Amino acid sequence: LRRKLLGILTAVLVVISAVFLVFTYDDQARRAETDLLEKSRVLVTEMDAVWDFISLNQSVINYTAAGDYDYKGLHCAIAGKSVAALFSEKSDYSIRFTNLNPRNIYNTPDAYEAAAIEGFLVEGGPDEAWGFETEEDQQVFRYVRAMDVSEDCIECHGEPAGEPDQYGYPKEGMRVGTVGGAMSITEPMDIYAAGIQNSMVQQVVMVLFMMVAAFAGLYFVTSRLVLRPIDALRTAAKSVGEGEFDYTLAVPDPRARPRDEITELTGEFGRMARDLEALYADLEGQVRSKTDDL
């Protein structure tokens, strides 16, 4: 019974540990994804603010105090992309602007960005997409957010399509409210992966310690209250089977309370042994009497 009990407790410990490990990893991964998603949305909001600031001040930038047009080569797209490039250069993050028909070849979307933009173009489709990918043997978090065409975009990207805009690029014929492109953010997962691993190790060690302590206590209590009395009953039964009634077995007072199954079994065995001893003694007496008669 002890071996079976140890085997059962070990199996239960392994199963619970495996379930807890899977649950902990899933929970930590979801927490990391939520954190990464929130950071990406904050970065998008900040880049939108830079874009909008330049757009709102375009007249101040490109006109002199006398009201004469003086293009200085700075507009919202250049400002946004330049800030994104500087930020990407000084951090492990990557921020870029892209669309399916970019004016600059460096803004050509990759497979993940192209799939996200195509999803944005579907009527009633989402305006953001995110997920995990592996790039150069490193897991990264990808976030792509749709950029809608506003009134400020029409001057350079509106209709008629093909007509050169003020900077010499052919217009794309975009309309207000449609998807003009996307902002793409790539975040490294190294820090989060290390954090998930450390957190899992700490939690698993703590849970294993608590479970081992609980199972050790359970084994001790079971051994003392169940297995030890059973061992005593087994030894006593062997003695009775060999005709030896001189055994030691603690038989509690039948009137004692509370009583459990082991206590009742011990008491019943003691009474049975006494009855067998009396019957055995009586049989021996009867045999001697019959022998004397013969």
HELIX and SHEET records of a PDB file:
HELIX    1   1 ARG A    2  LEU A   56  1                                  55    
HELIX    2   2 GLN A   58  ASN A   62  1                                   5    
HELIX    3   3 CYS A   76  GLU A   89  1                                  14    
HELIX    4   4 ILE A  105  ASN A  107  5                                   3    
HELIX    5   5 ALA A  111  LEU A  121  1                                  11    
HELIX    6   6 GLU A  151  HIS A  157  1                                   7    
HELIX    7   7 ASP A  190  THR A  222  1                                  33    
HELIX    8   8 SER A  223  LEU A  227  3                                   5    
HELIX    9   9 ARG A  228  GLY A  241  1                                  14    
HELIX   10  10 GLU A  261  ASP A  293  1                                  33    
SHEET    1   A 4 SER A  94  THR A  98  0                                        
SHEET    2   A 4 VAL A 179  PRO A 188 -1                                        
SHEET    3   A 4 GLN A 138  ASP A 148 -1                                        
SHEET    4   A 4 GLU A 128  GLU A 135 -1                                        
END                                                                             
